[in-house]
Amino acid sequence: MILRDSNGEQPLSAIVSMITKDSPGVVTCLDEARHGFESGDFVSFREVQGMSELNDIHPIEIKVLGPYTFSICDTSSFSYYIGGGIVSQVKVSKKISFKSLLASLAEPDFVITDCAKYSRPAHLHIGFQALHRFCSQHSRPPRPHNEEDATEVVTLAQGVNAQALPAVKQGHLDVDLIRKLAYVAAGNLAPINAFIGGLAAQEVMKACSGKFMPIMQWLYFDALECLPEDKVDLMEDRCLPHQNRYDGQVAVFGSDLQEKLAKQKYFVVGAGAIGCELLKNFAMIGLGCGEGGKITVTDMDTIEKSNLNRQFLFRPWDVSKFKSDTAAAAVHQINPNIRVMSQQNRVGPETECIYDDDFFQSLDGVANAVDNVDARRYMDSRCVYYRKPLLESGTLGTKGSVQVVIPFLTESYSSSQDPPEKSIPICTLKNFPNAIEHTLQWARDEFEGLFKQSAENVNQYLTNPKFMEQTLRLAGTQPLELLENVQCSLVLQRPETWTDCVTWAYQRWHTQYSHKIQQLLHNFPPDQFTSSGHTAVSNSWAQAIFLPLNTSLRKRHIVSLFNFLCLCIHTQTQTH
């Protein structure tokens, strides 16, 4: 298999601040953000000054030395590095080879999915081989929770382990794990089937597209923690088949749990991609399908054509219908016994008259399938208040997450949050912008400072009778700064004529794009070096701008400044 892209992410890039002339050469990136590269990645260079040989060289394999440094090829014969440069990750195709089935059975490579169960895949590798031997000998799987069959599987596993190569042979085979494997081997769980089916489909897509690293080479998934803690519930007589669609689940969890599932009352918030998967699984496992059971699903959205590729309960003829109604009808076809009510209400404070105390107190749990953080936090707060379990999940492209929230046992969804996006230091924005996001943030700050915040301050001063009282309550120097801003806007710098507006716009251009840059170059000359030997400012980053008055770029900028200023002071604008 030819692997063209191991992770599907956009190629990374970073700004170079130093490259040593050594063997191997060491590249240092700006210390404002980690470069994000990994050892074995390939990179290319551009815009490097001095050591220009790197600009034309083929992609180089790197070795990461730290969050801001990595080593490259031998640069001892290259020119000395002067400054600048951008290093970018290059996706290099490589051939992936796999062991044969016989070879990988003897010397397996495991994918670890749960670090808390690090040693378990090796035991399951032995156990599944024993299970296959049992099925070959008896032409059936072990009977659910049958001690005789389980003991035979354990004996077979011990035999497999005794013959195994040192790479997989276990000194102390986990007999209890093998016994549980035999207990549930006859089971058939719809959600697990969906997981395995999705996994297999992804591997096929990887092979066809050459994108994303394939599984290398054995993946064992277990969720034994889901089994009831009370072993009485799993006696053989409670796991016998009843000749219905739930026999596969009863074989694993027992008939008592199946009866509890049928009586569950659940609230599904959202009927999009995740909502469809949840409702399908609920119908397949029989949740809310018995006397007293009920599923309430709400979603305000209607079906669009673009939804059909991932929201599998919908068909082309369902376009423009409500998602909740259509999904409810679809799962009713999957399991006619499901008791589902569809609604088109938005969850939030405005619908607390509908989803009130009686509604939440009657629930056994909530499943979130929403697409925004505010709705997640709101539902989490309601579940915390009413002490209800919450199943939280989300997707982003090929990535997904799930969180099970259980009252008094786990933290809630809102107890933790993603770290905030790293803010850009003010000094970087003002003096050393070196990335596209820096220029965007600078432009946003400039616009809001000139045309938004000042106008809002003036309007508050003119319309709010308590403006002074509220302003003086602010901490530190904020009252003085705010009042000075209002004074400048209304008195000191208020334009009286169109000529004043043009003059202000012209002066603003020269202040920002000529005077400040000249001052920066005066403070940090291009030939000045820092204590670490790096240039303080690269010539390619800061150059004084001297453009003729009739330059199109400058004229457009000055006209835009003029128009925005006129809008802020309610003056009719006109472009010449």
VOFIKE-130788 format. One line per 10 residues: their letters; for each residue x, y, z of C-alpha. Coordinates in steps of 0.2 Angstrom, whole numbers. Example, Ala and Ser with C-alpha at 12.3 -4.5 7.8 and 13.67 -1.06 7.14 Angstrom:
as> 62 -22 39 ~ 68 -5 36
END
This chain:
milrdsngeq> 0 0 0 ~ 6 17 -4 ~ 3 30 10 ~ 1 48 3 ~ -5 57 19 ~ -3 49 36 ~ -15 60 46 ~ -26 70 33 ~ -21 87 42 ~ -16 102 32
plsaivsmit> 3 103 31 ~ 11 113 45 ~ 23 128 43 ~ 33 139 54 ~ 44 155 54 ~ 63 151 55 ~ 73 162 66 ~ 90 153 66 ~ 99 139 56 ~ 116 133 62
kdspgvvtcl> 130 129 50 ~ 134 112 57 ~ 132 93 54 ~ 118 91 56 ~ 111 109 55 ~ 99 114 69 ~ 84 125 64 ~ 76 136 77 ~ 58 143 75 ~ 50 158 83
dearhgfesg> 46 154 101 ~ 28 161 99 ~ 21 144 94 ~ 27 126 94 ~ 32 120 76 ~ 21 104 78 ~ 33 93 68 ~ 37 75 72 ~ 53 66 69 ~ 52 57 52
dfvsfrevqg> 43 72 44 ~ 49 79 28 ~ 51 98 26 ~ 55 111 13 ~ 62 129 15 ~ 58 145 6 ~ 63 164 8 ~ 79 159 18 ~ 92 173 17 ~ 110 169 17
mselndihpi> 109 150 18 ~ 100 150 1 ~ 105 132 -3 ~ 90 126 7 ~ 78 135 -4 ~ 81 124 -19 ~ 85 107 -10 ~ 73 92 -10 ~ 62 89 5 ~ 73 85 20
eikvlgpytf> 69 72 34 ~ 70 80 51 ~ 73 75 69 ~ 63 85 82 ~ 74 91 96 ~ 62 102 105 ~ 45 111 103 ~ 55 125 94 ~ 70 116 86 ~ 74 101 75
sicdtssfsy> 89 95 65 ~ 90 93 47 ~ 104 88 34 ~ 123 93 35 ~ 123 112 32 ~ 142 114 36 ~ 146 117 18 ~ 131 129 15 ~ 132 148 17 ~ 130 157 33
yigggivsqv> 112 160 38 ~ 107 179 38 ~ 88 179 42 ~ 71 175 37 ~ 64 159 30 ~ 48 148 31 ~ 49 130 34 ~ 34 119 28 ~ 29 101 30 ~ 29 90 15
kvskkisfks> 18 75 13 ~ 30 62 6 ~ 23 45 -1 ~ 29 30 7 ~ 26 11 5 ~ 17 2 20 ~ 20 -17 21 ~ 10 -29 32 ~ 14 -46 39 ~ 4 -61 33
llaslaepdf> -10 -68 44 ~ 1 -82 50 ~ 16 -71 53 ~ 5 -58 62 ~ -3 -72 73 ~ 14 -78 79 ~ 21 -60 81 ~ 7 -48 82 ~ 8 -29 82 ~ -5 -21 93
vitdcakysr> -14 -4 92 ~ -17 2 110 ~ -34 10 111 ~ -35 11 130 ~ -19 14 140 ~ -28 8 156 ~ -29 -9 147 ~ -11 -9 140 ~ -8 -27 143 ~ -25 -34 138
pahlhigfqa> -23 -35 119 ~ -10 -49 121 ~ -21 -59 132 ~ -36 -57 120 ~ -25 -62 106 ~ -23 -79 114 ~ -41 -79 119 ~ -48 -77 102 ~ -37 -90 95 ~ -44 -102 108
lhrfcsqhsr> -62 -96 104 ~ -59 -100 86 ~ -53 -118 91 ~ -69 -120 101 ~ -80 -115 87 ~ -71 -127 75 ~ -73 -141 87 ~ -91 -139 91 ~ -98 -129 76 ~ -105 -116 88
pprphneeda> -99 -103 100 ~ -99 -106 119 ~ -116 -105 127 ~ -119 -88 136 ~ -112 -88 153 ~ -110 -107 153 ~ -97 -113 165 ~ -93 -129 156 ~ -90 -121 139 ~ -80 -107 147
tevvtlaqgv> -69 -119 156 ~ -65 -128 140 ~ -61 -111 131 ~ -49 -107 146 ~ -40 -124 144 ~ -39 -121 125 ~ -31 -104 128 ~ -18 -111 140 ~ -13 -123 126 ~ -12 -109 114
naqalpavkq> -1 -99 126 ~ 10 -114 129 ~ 14 -115 110 ~ 15 -96 107 ~ 32 -88 103 ~ 40 -77 116 ~ 34 -61 108 ~ 16 -65 113 ~ 17 -79 126 ~ 10 -73 143
ghldvdlirk> 19 -78 159 ~ 2 -77 169 ~ -13 -79 157 ~ -28 -68 163 ~ -40 -83 165 ~ -54 -72 171 ~ -53 -62 155 ~ -53 -77 145 ~ -68 -84 154 ~ -78 -68 151
layvaagnla> -74 -69 133 ~ -82 -86 132 ~ -97 -80 142 ~ -101 -66 129 ~ -95 -74 113 ~ -112 -79 107 ~ -118 -61 110 ~ -123 -49 96 ~ -123 -30 100 ~ -129 -18 87
pinafiggla> -119 -3 93 ~ -103 -13 93 ~ -107 -20 76 ~ -109 -2 70 ~ -92 2 77 ~ -84 -13 69 ~ -93 -9 52 ~ -87 9 53 ~ -69 4 57 ~ -69 -9 42
aqevmkacsg> -76 4 30 ~ -62 17 35 ~ -49 4 32 ~ -56 1 15 ~ -56 20 11 ~ -38 21 18 ~ -32 8 6 ~ -42 16 -9 ~ -36 34 -6 ~ -19 31 2
kfmpimqwly> -24 44 15 ~ -23 41 34 ~ -12 28 43 ~ -20 10 42 ~ -21 0 58 ~ -5 -9 61 ~ -10 -23 63 ~ -21 -30 77 ~ -34 -19 86 ~ -43 -28 100
fdaleclped> -58 -18 108 ~ -66 -22 124 ~ -79 -14 135 ~ -80 -27 149 ~ -83 -13 161 ~ -101 -12 154 ~ -106 -29 161 ~ -117 -29 177 ~ -107 -29 193 ~ -120 -41 201
kvdlmedrcl> -115 -58 194 ~ -133 -64 199 ~ -139 -54 184 ~ -128 -65 173 ~ -133 -82 178 ~ -135 -94 163 ~ -154 -95 166 ~ -156 -76 164 ~ -146 -76 147 ~ -155 -89 138
phqnrydgqv> -163 -84 121 ~ -181 -79 120 ~ -182 -81 101 ~ -183 -62 98 ~ -173 -48 91 ~ -164 -45 107 ~ -157 -62 110 ~ -139 -56 106 ~ -140 -43 120 ~ -148 -55 132
avfgsdlqek> -134 -67 129 ~ -122 -53 135 ~ -131 -43 148 ~ -145 -54 154 ~ -164 -52 152 ~ -166 -40 167 ~ -156 -27 159 ~ -166 -29 143 ~ -182 -26 153 ~ -175 -10 160
lakqkyfvvg> -170 -4 143 ~ -187 -6 137 ~ -194 5 151 ~ -181 20 148 ~ -187 37 145 ~ -174 47 135 ~ -173 65 128 ~ -163 66 112 ~ -158 84 108 ~ -154 85 89
agaigcellk> -158 74 74 ~ -143 77 63 ~ -129 65 60 ~ -126 60 78 ~ -145 61 82 ~ -148 48 67 ~ -135 36 74 ~ -141 38 92 ~ -159 35 87 ~ -155 20 76
nfamiglgcg> -145 12 90 ~ -159 15 102 ~ -171 7 91 ~ -159 -8 88 ~ -156 -11 107 ~ -174 -9 111 ~ -173 7 122 ~ -190 15 125 ~ -198 0 116 ~ -208 -7 131
eggkitvtdm> -223 -2 142 ~ -218 15 151 ~ -204 18 139 ~ -202 33 128 ~ -190 43 117 ~ -193 62 114 ~ -182 69 100 ~ -182 88 96 ~ -174 97 81 ~ -179 114 73
dtieksnlnr> -170 110 57 ~ -177 104 41 ~ -168 92 29 ~ -156 99 16 ~ -149 89 1 ~ -131 91 8 ~ -137 81 24 ~ -140 65 14 ~ -122 59 13 ~ -120 57 32
qflfrpwdvs> -138 58 40 ~ -143 41 34 ~ -161 40 41 ~ -166 53 27 ~ -169 50 9 ~ -170 62 -6 ~ -188 63 -5 ~ -187 69 13 ~ -178 86 8 ~ -187 101 16
kfksdtaaaa> -196 90 29 ~ -192 92 48 ~ -177 81 54 ~ -186 75 70 ~ -202 69 61 ~ -192 60 48 ~ -180 52 59 ~ -194 46 71 ~ -203 38 56 ~ -187 30 50
vhqinpnirv> -183 22 67 ~ -201 16 69 ~ -198 6 53 ~ -183 -1 60 ~ -192 -6 76 ~ -211 -5 76 ~ -211 -6 95 ~ -201 10 98 ~ -211 24 107 ~ -204 40 100
msqqnrvgpe> -211 58 100 ~ -204 71 88 ~ -204 89 91 ~ -197 105 83 ~ -192 115 99 ~ -176 124 102 ~ -169 119 119 ~ -165 135 129 ~ -173 146 142 ~ -187 151 131
teciydddff> -193 133 130 ~ -192 129 149 ~ -211 130 149 ~ -211 115 138 ~ -196 106 145 ~ -200 110 163 ~ -198 101 180 ~ -211 87 177 ~ -203 84 160 ~ -185 82 166
qsldgvanav> -190 73 182 ~ -198 60 172 ~ -182 56 162 ~ -170 42 164 ~ -157 51 154 ~ -152 64 140 ~ -142 61 124 ~ -135 77 116 ~ -133 78 97 ~ -131 97 95
dnvdarrymd> -118 106 85 ~ -114 121 96 ~ -106 123 113 ~ -119 135 120 ~ -133 121 118 ~ -121 108 125 ~ -118 119 141 ~ -136 123 143 ~ -142 104 142 ~ -127 100 154
srcvyyrkpl> -133 113 167 ~ -151 106 166 ~ -144 88 168 ~ -134 93 183 ~ -149 102 191 ~ -160 87 189 ~ -147 75 192 ~ -149 65 176 ~ -136 55 166 ~ -130 64 150
lesgtlgtkg> -122 56 134 ~ -112 70 126 ~ -104 68 109 ~ -98 78 94 ~ -89 76 77 ~ -77 87 67 ~ -72 80 50 ~ -65 63 53 ~ -63 66 72 ~ -75 63 85
svqvvipflt> -77 63 104 ~ -89 56 117 ~ -92 59 136 ~ -103 50 148 ~ -109 60 162 ~ -116 51 177 ~ -122 61 192 ~ -111 59 208 ~ -98 48 198 ~ -91 58 184
esysssqdpp> -87 77 180 ~ -100 86 170 ~ -97 93 153 ~ -95 110 159 ~ -83 106 172 ~ -69 106 159 ~ -67 115 143 ~ -55 117 129 ~ -40 128 132 ~ -43 145 124
eksipictlk> -35 149 108 ~ -18 156 111 ~ -18 175 111 ~ -6 185 101 ~ 6 196 112 ~ 3 215 110 ~ 21 218 106 ~ 21 205 92 ~ 6 214 84 ~ 13 231 85
nfpnaiehtl> 31 228 81 ~ 35 210 74 ~ 20 203 65 ~ 27 188 56 ~ 11 177 52 ~ -5 180 42 ~ -15 178 58 ~ -5 192 66 ~ -9 204 52 ~ -28 199 52
qwardefegl> -28 202 71 ~ -19 219 69 ~ -32 225 56 ~ -46 219 67 ~ -39 229 82 ~ -36 244 72 ~ -54 244 64 ~ -62 241 81 ~ -52 254 90 ~ -55 268 77
fkqsaenvnq> -73 265 71 ~ -82 254 84 ~ -76 256 102 ~ -74 275 101 ~ -91 277 93 ~ -99 266 106 ~ -91 276 120 ~ -97 292 113 ~ -115 285 111 ~ -115 280 129
yltnpkfmeq> -109 297 134 ~ -123 306 124 ~ -137 294 129 ~ -134 286 146 ~ -138 298 160 ~ -128 287 172 ~ -112 286 160 ~ -101 296 172 ~ -106 287 187 ~ -103 270 179
tlrlagtqpl> -87 275 171 ~ -80 282 188 ~ -83 264 196 ~ -71 256 183 ~ -54 250 190 ~ -37 258 188 ~ -34 270 174 ~ -49 264 164 ~ -60 279 169 ~ -47 292 163
ellenvqcsl> -43 282 147 ~ -62 281 142 ~ -65 299 146 ~ -50 305 136 ~ -56 294 122 ~ -73 303 122 ~ -65 320 123 ~ -54 317 108 ~ -69 310 98 ~ -81 325 102
vlqrpetwtd> -69 339 105 ~ -51 338 101 ~ -51 328 86 ~ -68 329 79 ~ -68 333 61 ~ -79 349 56 ~ -78 347 37 ~ -74 334 23 ~ -57 341 22 ~ -54 337 40
cvtwayqrwh> -59 319 37 ~ -47 318 22 ~ -33 326 32 ~ -36 313 46 ~ -36 298 34 ~ -20 304 25 ~ -11 307 41 ~ -17 290 48 ~ -9 281 33 ~ 8 289 35
tqyshkiqql> 8 286 54 ~ 4 268 52 ~ 13 263 36 ~ 28 275 36 ~ 32 284 52 ~ 30 269 64 ~ 40 257 52 ~ 54 270 51 ~ 54 271 70 ~ 55 252 72
lhnfppdqft> 70 251 60 ~ 78 265 69 ~ 76 256 86 ~ 80 239 78 ~ 92 241 64 ~ 93 226 52 ~ 111 223 56 ~ 108 222 75 ~ 109 205 83 ~ 101 199 99
ssghtavsns> 111 190 113 ~ 107 173 105 ~ 115 179 88 ~ 99 181 79 ~ 94 197 69 ~ 82 208 78 ~ 72 212 63 ~ 72 204 46 ~ 73 216 31 ~ 59 206 23
waqaiflpln> 47 209 38 ~ 49 228 40 ~ 53 241 26 ~ 48 259 26 ~ 34 262 13 ~ 37 277 2 ~ 23 276 -11 ~ 18 290 -23 ~ 2 299 -19 ~ -7 292 -34
tslrkrhivs> -3 274 -29 ~ -19 264 -31 ~ -17 255 -14 ~ -14 270 -4 ~ -28 280 -12 ~ -41 265 -9 ~ -35 264 9 ~ -37 283 12 ~ -54 284 4 ~ -60 269 15
lfnflclcih> -53 278 31 ~ -62 294 25 ~ -79 285 22 ~ -79 275 39 ~ -75 291 48 ~ -89 300 40 ~ -101 286 44 ~ -96 287 62 ~ -100 305 63 ~ -116 304 53
tqtqth> -109 313 38 ~ -114 309 21 ~ -100 300 11 ~ -95 302 -6 ~ -81 294 -16 ~ -72 303 -30
END
